[in-house]
């Protein structure tokens, strides 16, 4: 799907990740994925989740509480003819995480790109961990303001990359530890 233009959410409620940064972060996380499910929370136009699908994810779940964003995500999926690989929900992030946990889904990639300064990353990642939503070896990508408080490594997650791309974009990438008993098997 490289080079295809995506519609953006009208207005200033969302802040799209630039193509240059998107390319860079996907090179860091793994240029290509070998299947799995992706969760694009605070999805905006859906560009990060769509990029994950184009790089080998089997399915993506897109969540945003803005009705205009949900409409744009559906439009972008339809334009690219990949809507059969996606689910789109209009919901608050924490409510969506509860609903997803009830379904017993596990993700290989979770993308977190909320409006800056509006979400408690510590609480968000705590809910993701407590709900066991991330596969062993899975990745959480968190985009935030430089200097914004994000969790340090935990007993199940370790930071693989933390950097500021500019004065306005900070990125932290977590990976879930693989349980030792599975490594020995």
C-alpha positions, -999 to +999 in steps of 0.1 A: +000+000+000+031+022-002+026+056-015-012+057-012-026+089+002-048+086+032-075+111+042-068+131+074-093+139+101-106+174+096-098+200+122-071+202+148-084+175+172-059+150+158-022+153+151-011+129+124+023+112+126+044+124+097+054+099+070+091+103+078+086+095+115+062+066+106+089+051+083+115+055+110+095+039+138+084+009+117+121+003+108+129+002+145+100-020+155+106-044+126+103-035+090+079-064+084+056-084+106+048-121+104+011-120+110-007-112+143-032-087+154-026-049+159-045-025+181-044+011+170-058+030+201-064+067+196-063+058+159-070+092+143-069+086+106-058+050+111-025+056+094-003+037+120-026+006+120-028+007+082+010+008+080+011-022+103-013-041+080+007-031+049+038-045+067+023-079+074-001-078+103-031-101+096-057-079+113-061-045+130-085-031+155-089+007+153-103+027+183-110+064+185-137+083+204-140+111+177-168+103+153-151+122+125-119+100+130-140+068+129-156+079+096-121+087+081-107+054+093-135+035+076-131+056+044-093+050+044-098+012+048-124+012+021-101+032-003-073+007+002-098-023+000-086-038+033-117-033+054-121-072+058-088-071+078-101-045+102-125-037+129-133+000+138-148+011+171-159+045+184-151+043+221-131+057+249-097+040+251-101+025+286-136+013+279-124-003+246-095-020+265-121-036+289-142-048+260-112-062+241-100-080+273-134-097+276-129-111+240-096-127+251-076-111+223-038-108+224-019-083+203+015-085+186+015-047+183-003-020+203+000+016+190-006+044+214-008+079+200-032+099+221-036+136+222-006+149+241-010+156+277-045+141+278-038+105+289-020+090+318+004+066+301+013+049+334-024+040+340-029+030+303+000+006+302-010-007+336-044-016+322-028-032+291-005-053+313-032-063+339-056-074+310-028-095+294-035-079+260+000-082+247+015-114+232+049-125+245+075-107+224+048-082+215+055-044+211+038-013+225+046+019+205+039+051+226+041+085+210+041+114+235+055+148+242+092+149+250+095+148+288+060+134+293+060+108+321+058+073+306+064+041+326+099+027+330+105-010+322+083-033+343+085-070+353+068-079+320+078-050+297+112-035+288+120-004+269+138-012+237+139+024+224+132+058+238+140+089+219+128+124+210+124+130+172+119+167+176+110+192+202+074+180+199+076+142+195+089+117+220+087+079+213+090+050+237+089+014+224+082-014+249+086-052+243+069-078+264+093-103+279+091-139+266+083-162+295+113-184+302+094-217+303+083-210+266+120-204+256+131-238+269+103-257+252 
